[in-house]
């Protein structure tokens, strides 16, 4: 088996420490593609020489502080990449893209390394991964299990370790179902946060670009690198500044579906895993409440049993009439149902959806987050072939309402059933709750290392024997004051980045080395930068001694990380940020600044 390419955080550390270059990484990617034998994961890949040239340019001239420097990624083949054919899973429909979709261009500008374009259910119509002329995808867990769709190739490429992250699209669940069936994270942002310009429409008013990654922090990194308003995209929306900062899990009110609304289609293994996931969530949130799902399901039914299916014909109707033989029979059957609806049906559907949205909006007054199974059960490729439309609907029961109701969602692994099938759950919230959902998801998948609240109905827990501490300058490993941490018994816990809420300053010191100071600014992404930090686990009893040795204007306070966690860390009082202090925020971190300063000298 080829070696996995690594997560974003792993690659960031390897590049920083000089153990790897983008040029090395390109060779690892190419080795992985060659040993995988192609298969139905990829529709097209960047030519090897072009991949090497891009990686060499990054190695020689790229900025290692770029958010996604040298990180390999894939793009679902209904998203445009300049110079590559966009097929949308239909060879006869394919066209040569003249420009990158804005979401792709932002990732390239952030230093990411494009590997290729991935397989999908034709025209992004389906949740199975079994509706492509390029072949039916199988889950990385084997056994004939479907990969899930429509973003089948993107999910498998990440789960198989061929890329660090991938873009999919999600109109009815296509960014969540494949994540569930391959044991990875699927982040479906609020519609419009990631521009859909340059994306072949499924339902343009509902379409959403999604992110697949190995863990939640990686998915959040990609979201922040890729998001941004595209003036030419009428569906594009900004993330409000006040929503950049995630709420702490312990403050959240969790909604859990009424038992009678949960349907697992006889799959007792999935039912048991969902119950276990809810129990773990109970230990992280502030309160729990049972809620009905009838309005959610009624909204979801409108997608394929209402006039929104006709929206799929807006861009494809002429092609379907002129080239019906080019479209798979099952895809054609779904699309043709759109011809049943007229303008009266469309307005009737809009009115019904508005009623359902009002019901759901009232629910958000009582809960902040809703947890649901991602899928109620799983299927093999043979089982899907027996009933491709009926079993596709089963897969979409808990997903297809999200975009109609303008919800954000993140899907995370939730263990395995007794028979070895992957389980998953999805956290849902109202529009622009993305960072809060991600923070809770990160806490859930890391065993609660996100400053959770106490279990519901339980007494307060005893204080932890350790604290997690973020260091930004002289206490970094290998720096002049790192020995203090070691003397207090601290152990390294990994590299991280702050949320884009900070600026970093270099203040003069008598020894000439300089002292970095991290200052939090207003919650406005145009004012702040993500800054690289290290996380260290420090015995709680040693915290007072460490604090006593911290010189003014530095102090210890709460630092918000890129994945939404709040941890203790070194901060600087704002008065010290004025002249003659040097603003070094653009460097992305103390080490990167010192490298660039040394190069200038």
ABEGO torsion letter per residue (X at the ends): XBBBAEBAAAAAAAAAAGABBAAAAAAAAAAAAAAAGGEAABABBBBAAAAAAAAAAAAAABBAABAABGBBBBBBAABBBBGBBBAGGBAAABBBBABBBAAAAAAAAAGBBBAEBBBBBBGGBEAAGABBAAEBBBBAAEGGBBAEOABAAAAAAAAAGABABBBBBBAAGAAAAAAAAAGBBBBBBBBGABBABGBBBABAAABBBBBBBABAAAAAAAAAAABEBBAABAABBBBBAAAABBBBAAABBBBBBBAAABBAGGBAAAAAAAAAAAAAAAAABABBBBBBAAAAAAAAAAAAABAAAAAAAAAAAAAAAABAAABBAAAAAAAAAAAABBAAAAAAAAAAAAAAAAAAAAAAAABABBBBBABABBBBAAAAAABAAAAAAAAAAAAAAAAAAGBBBBBBBAEBBAAGBBBBBBBBBBBGAAAAAAAAAAAAAAGGAAGBBBBBGBBBBBBBABBBBBBABAABBGBAAAAAAAAAGBBBAEBBBBBBABBBBBBBBAAGAEBBBBBBBBBBAAABBBBBBBBBBBBAAAAAAAAAABBOABBBBBBBBAAGBBBBBBBBBAAAABOABBBAAAAGEAAAAAAAAAAAX
